[in-house]
Amino acid sequence: MTIRPRSHEDTTDTMSTSTSTASTVITNIAALVTNDPSLGDNSPLGLIRDAAVVIEGDRVTWTGESSKAPATDNRLDADGRAVLPGFVDSHSHLLFAGDRTEEFNARMSGRPYSAGGIRTTVAATRAASDAELEAGLTRYLAEALRQGTTTFETKSGYGLTTADESRALRVAARHTDEVTFLGAHIVAPELADDPAAYVDLVTGEMLDACAPYARWIDVFCEKGAFDGDQARAILTAGRARGLHPRIHANQLSYGPGVQLAVELDAASADHCTHLTDADVDALASGRTVATLLPGAEFSTRAQWPDARRLLDAGAAVALSTDCNPGSSFTSSVPFCIALAVRDMGMTPDEAVWSATAGGAAALRRDDVGRLTPGAYADLTLLDAPSHVHLAYRPGVPLVAGVWRRGVRKV
């Protein structure tokens, strides 16, 4: 199955200037994360000390030691700070309206809450205009960019009608190439008593309307949402329409999601909180990435995913925000890095790799998540001498500069 080509247009910031063909060197970098072991210290981060990176147009053209940097049109001094690839947030839900503050407040106060969860957001999203949905999306994208995110995926899933799902994807496609059709988030409220009819809708009329705007298809494979057979039918139908699978798997309980993801060569199995040994072995033996979403566990006081278990088995791991209004309302990848190090058994190096190169792998991309010649010039400059400070100084706004496609945005 071939994945549809991407335009890679810079549509995240409508006020950005066009890229220049002039060359720029950023020099005097205390520590440069390239994610290419052959360029640096032979670690997965490919760390180069006292480094420089050269940008020409929207691409990286050279990385190495500052003393060996080639001549360029422009020169920028990093003043002994760290530079790493822009974060790749490979799992978010940014097309929504409404607010679920009361639900969060009740959950954190130990009180039962029955306002409807996802259904509350579905009602608000259906009632919102296209302009309101787009205003929310651009707000959260700008928020993420200020925190170093330069590539993001986002999903539909809060409309659950053909018209609402397709318009959400149409809006998203104006801002990213990484658009995911998640009509199978939950069964639409009006078909709650006939889930088979809703699966027919998702795999038929809704898929026809949504496929032109999406690259991916996703399904929430979980008790109370969609079982393994339903998830297989939905992902298989999407793949037949040129969409590549990804899956919400094993978040709330043990289930078939991870095994199904590996069977269908899904790009990622996301959440991966409740895993059997067979699930871990499957992820370690295939190319499906285990995308971990610590913001969800933080916001729901749930069991943390065991990143150490996955990494020790040899599985590829990504870190993402899962930004959504109900269970993980954060757009901060640095916050997720700190959580992963503190509570999921990851080292700072592993967490940074997973939030950059790991996210790129979860999107089957090799042009982002690394700072090597030919990759997009997506860089994050930290107000710190090392990437380790992202976990060492949690909650501190360390991002001092962000370049996307060679243009400074922050």
C-alpha positions in Angstrom: 0.0 0.0 0.0 1.5 3.4 -1.0 1.0 6.3 1.3 -0.4 9.4 -0.5 2.3 12.0 -1.1 2.5 15.1 1.1 2.9 18.7 -0.1 4.9 19.6 3.0 3.7 23.2 2.7 4.3 25.4 5.7 0.7 26.1 6.6 1.0 26.1 10.4 1.5 29.9 10.7 -0.5 32.0 8.2 1.6 35.0 9.2 5.0 33.4 8.5 7.3 34.8 5.9 8.5 32.7 3.0 11.8 30.8 3.3 14.9 32.4 1.9 17.5 30.7 -0.2 20.2 32.5 1.8 22.4 30.3 4.0 22.6 30.7 7.7 24.9 29.1 10.3 23.9 28.8 13.9 27.2 28.4 15.8 28.5 28.1 19.3 25.9 25.5 20.2 26.9 23.8 23.5 25.1 20.5 22.6 23.5 19.7 19.2 21.1 16.8 19.0 21.1 15.4 15.5 19.5 11.9 16.1 22.1 10.5 13.7 24.8 8.5 15.6 27.2 8.7 12.7 27.3 12.5 13.0 28.0 12.7 16.7 29.0 10.7 19.7 27.7 7.3 18.3 24.7 7.5 20.7 21.1 7.4 19.4 21.0 11.2 19.8 24.1 11.8 17.7 25.2 14.5 20.1 27.8 17.0 18.9 29.5 19.3 21.4 30.5 22.9 20.5 28.5 22.5 17.4 27.1 24.3 14.4 24.3 23.7 12.0 23.8 25.3 8.5 20.4 26.1 7.1 19.8 26.8 3.4 16.2 27.5 2.3 14.0 25.1 4.3 16.7 22.4 4.8 19.6 21.5 6.9 22.7 21.3 4.7 25.5 20.8 7.2 26.1 19.9 10.9 29.4 19.5 12.8 31.8 21.2 15.1 31.7 25.0 15.2 35.3 25.4 14.2 34.7 23.5 11.0 31.5 25.4 9.9 31.5 26.5 6.3 31.1 30.1 5.2 27.5 31.3 5.0 25.5 34.4 4.2 24.3 34.9 7.7 25.6 33.9 11.1 23.8 33.4 14.4 25.5 32.8 17.8 23.6 30.3 20.0 25.7 31.6 22.9 26.4 28.2 24.4 22.9 26.9 24.4 21.5 23.6 23.2 19.7 22.9 19.9 17.6 19.9 19.1 15.1 18.9 16.3 11.7 20.4 16.6 9.3 18.1 18.5 7.2 15.8 16.4 3.8 15.5 18.1 2.3 12.5 16.4 -1.0 12.2 18.4 -3.4 15.0 19.1 -7.1 15.8 18.9 -7.3 19.6 18.2 -10.6 19.8 16.2 -13.1 20.4 18.9 -15.3 23.0 20.6 -16.4 23.4 24.2 -14.8 22.9 27.6 -14.7 20.0 30.1 -13.4 21.9 33.1 -16.2 20.6 35.3 -15.4 17.0 34.4 -11.7 17.5 35.3 -12.4 19.4 38.5 -14.8 16.6 39.6 -12.3 13.9 38.7 -9.5 15.6 40.6 -11.8 16.2 43.6 -12.7 12.5 43.8 -16.3 13.2 42.9 -18.3 11.2 40.3 -19.1 13.0 37.1 -21.7 12.1 34.5 -21.7 14.9 32.0 -21.0 12.5 29.1 -17.3 12.8 28.5 -16.6 12.6 24.7 -20.3 13.0 24.0 -20.2 16.5 25.7 -17.4 17.5 23.2 -19.3 16.0 20.3 -22.4 18.1 21.1 -20.3 21.3 21.3 -18.3 20.5 18.2 -21.4 19.9 16.1 -22.8 23.2 17.2 -19.6 25.2 16.4 -19.0 26.9 13.1 -16.1 26.1 10.8 -14.5 29.5 11.8 -14.7 28.6 15.5 -13.1 25.2 15.0 -10.3 26.7 12.9 -9.7 29.5 15.5 -9.3 26.8 18.2 -7.0 24.8 16.1 -4.7 27.7 15.2 -4.7 28.7 18.9 -3.5 25.3 20.0 -1.0 25.1 17.2 0.5 28.4 18.1 0.7 27.3 21.7 2.5 24.1 20.7 4.9 26.0 18.4 6.0 28.3 21.2 7.0 25.1 23.1 9.1 23.7 20.3 6.6 21.6 18.3 7.2 21.9 14.6 5.4 18.8 13.2 2.0 17.7 14.4 -0.7 15.1 13.6 -4.3 15.8 14.5 -7.5 13.9 14.3 -11.2 14.3 13.7 -13.5 12.3 16.0 -15.7 14.9 17.8 -18.3 15.2 15.0 -19.3 11.6 14.3 -21.5 12.5 11.4 -20.4 12.5 7.8 -20.7 16.3 7.5 -19.0 17.1 10.8 -16.1 14.6 10.4 -15.4 15.8 6.8 -15.5 19.5 7.7 -13.1 18.9 10.7 -10.6 17.1 8.4 -11.0 19.8 5.7 -10.1 22.5 8.3 -7.2 20.4 9.6 -5.8 19.8 6.1 -5.2 23.6 5.7 -2.7 23.4 8.6 -0.9 20.0 8.4 -0.3 17.1 6.1 -0.6 14.7 9.0 -4.4 14.5 9.2 -6.2 11.4 10.7 -9.8 10.3 10.1 -11.1 9.1 13.5 -14.8 8.7 12.8 -14.4 5.6 15.0 -13.7 7.5 18.2 -16.9 6.3 19.8 -20.3 5.2 18.4 -22.3 8.3 17.5 -25.0 8.9 20.2 -27.9 8.6 17.8 -26.7 5.1 16.9 -25.7 4.0 20.4 -28.1 1.1 20.2 -26.9 -0.1 16.8 -23.1 0.0 16.6 -23.1 -2.2 13.5 -25.0 0.5 11.6 -22.4 3.0 12.8 -19.5 0.9 11.6 -21.3 0.6 8.2 -21.5 4.4 8.2 -17.8 4.9 9.1 -16.6 2.4 6.5 -19.0 3.6 3.8 -20.4 7.1 3.3 -18.3 8.8 6.0 -15.1 7.3 4.7 -15.9 8.4 1.2 -16.4 12.0 2.3 -13.3 12.0 4.6 -10.6 10.1 2.7 -9.7 13.0 0.4 -8.6 15.1 3.3 -6.7 12.5 5.4 -3.5 10.6 5.3 -4.3 8.2 8.2 -7.2 6.3 9.6 -7.5 5.6 13.4 -9.9 3.7 15.7 -10.4 3.6 19.4 -10.2 -0.2 20.1 -11.4 -0.5 23.6 -14.3 -1.8 25.7 -17.1 0.7 25.3 -15.8 1.8 21.9 -14.9 -0.7 19.2 -13.9 -4.3 19.5 -11.2 -6.1 17.6 -13.4 -7.2 14.7 -15.0 -3.8 14.3 -11.6 -2.1 14.4 -10.2 -4.5 11.8 -13.1 -3.8 9.5 -12.7 0.0 9.9 -8.9 0.0 9.4 -9.1 -2.4 6.5 -11.7 -0.2 4.7 -9.6 2.8 5.3 -6.5 1.1 3.9 -8.5 0.2 0.8 -9.1 3.9 0.3 -5.4 4.8 0.6 -5.3 5.7 4.3 -2.7 4.1 6.4 -3.7 2.6 9.8 -2.9 3.8 13.3 -4.8 2.8 16.4 -5.7 3.7 20.0 -4.7 0.5 21.7 -4.7 -1.0 25.2 -5.3 2.3 27.0 -7.9 1.3 29.6 -7.5 -2.5 29.6 -5.9 -5.4 28.0 -7.3 -6.0 24.5 -6.6 -6.9 20.9 -5.5 -3.4 19.8 -1.7 -3.9 19.8 -1.8 -7.2 18.1 -4.1 -5.8 15.4 -1.8 -2.8 14.9 1.1 -5.1 14.2 -0.9 -7.4 12.0 -2.1 -4.5 9.8 1.4 -2.8 9.8 -0.1 0.3 11.5 2.4 3.1 11.8 1.7 3.4 15.6 -0.2 1.8 18.4 -1.0 4.6 20.8 -1.3 4.6 24.6 0.0 1.0 25.2 -0.7 1.1 28.9 -1.9 -2.5 29.5 0.4 -4.9 27.6 1.0 -8.6 27.8 4.4 -10.1 27.1 3.0 -11.1 23.7 2.1 -7.5 23.0 5.5 -6.3 23.9 7.2 -9.0 21.7 4.9 -8.0 18.8 5.9 -4.4 19.0 9.6 -5.3 19.3 9.4 -7.5 16.2 7.5 -5.2 13.8 7.8 -1.6 12.7 4.7 -0.4 14.5 5.8 2.3 16.9 4.5 2.3 20.5 3.3 5.9 21.1 3.1 6.8 24.7 0.9 9.6 26.0 1.8 10.5 29.6 -0.5 13.5 29.6 -3.5 11.2 29.7 -2.2 9.3 32.7 -1.3 12.5 34.5 -4.8 14.0 33.9 -6.7 10.9 34.8 -4.5 9.6 37.6 -4.3 6.3 35.7 -1.5 3.7 35.6 1.6 4.9 33.8 2.8 3.1 30.6 5.9 1.1 31.2 8.3 2.6 28.7 11.3 0.8 30.2 9.7 -2.6 29.5 9.2 -1.6 25.8 12.6 -0.1 25.3 14.4 -3.0 26.9 12.5 -5.3 24.6 13.7 -3.3 21.6 10.4 -1.6 20.6 10.5 1.8 19.0 8.8 4.4 21.3 7.3 7.8 20.6 6.2 10.4 23.0 3.2 12.6 22.2 0.8 15.0 24.0 -2.6 13.5 23.1 -3.8 17.1 23.4 -7.6 16.8 23.8 -10.2 18.6 25.9 -11.1 15.6 28.2 -8.2 13.5 29.2 -5.0 15.4 28.3 -5.4 19.1 27.7 -1.8 19.9 27.3 0.1 20.9 24.1 3.5 20.8 25.9 5.9 18.1 24.7 8.5 19.3 27.2 6.0 18.5 30.0 5.5 15.0 28.5 9.2 14.5 28.4 9.5 15.4 32.1 6.6 13.0 33.0 8.2 10.2 30.9 11.5 10.5 32.7 10.0 10.9 36.2 7.3 8.2 36.0 7.8 5.9 33.0 11.3 4.8 33.4 12.9 6.7 30.5 16.2 8.4 30.6 16.3 12.0 29.4 18.1 11.0 26.2 15.5 8.3 25.5 12.6 10.8 26.1 14.1 13.4 23.8 14.7 10.9 21.1 11.1 9.6 21.4 9.7 13.1 21.2 11.6 13.9 18.0 12.9 10.9 16.0 10.3 8.6 17.6 7.4 10.9 16.7 8.8 11.0 13.1 8.9 7.2 13.0 5.3 7.1 14.2 4.4 9.2 11.2 6.7 7.2 8.8 8.8 10.3 8.2 12.5 10.6 7.8 12.6 14.4 6.9 11.7 15.6 10.4 12.8 14.7 13.9 16.5 14.9 13.0 19.0 17.6 12.1 21.0 16.0 9.3 21.7 17.2 5.8 18.6 17.0 3.7 16.1 17.1 6.6 13.8 20.0 7.1 15.3 22.8 9.1 13.0 22.4 12.1 15.0 23.4 15.2 14.4 24.2 18.8 16.9 26.4 20.7 16.8 25.9 24.5 17.7 28.5 27.1 19.9 25.8 28.6 23.2 24.1 27.8 21.8 20.6 27.4 18.6 18.8 26.3 18.6 17.1 29.7 17.3 20.4 31.2 13.9 19.5 29.7 13.5 16.9 32.4 15.8 18.5 34.9 13.8 21.8 35.0 10.2 20.7 34.6 7.6 23.4 34.0 10.2 26.0 33.2 9.7 27.7 29.7 13.1 26.8 28.3 12.3 27.2 24.6 14.2 30.3 23.4 13.8 30.0 19.7 12.0 27.8 17.1 12.7 27.5 13.4 10.2 25.7 11.1 11.2 25.0 7.5 14.1 27.3 7.9 12.1 30.3 9.1 12.3 31.5 12.7 8.9 31.5 14.2 9.7 32.1 17.9 
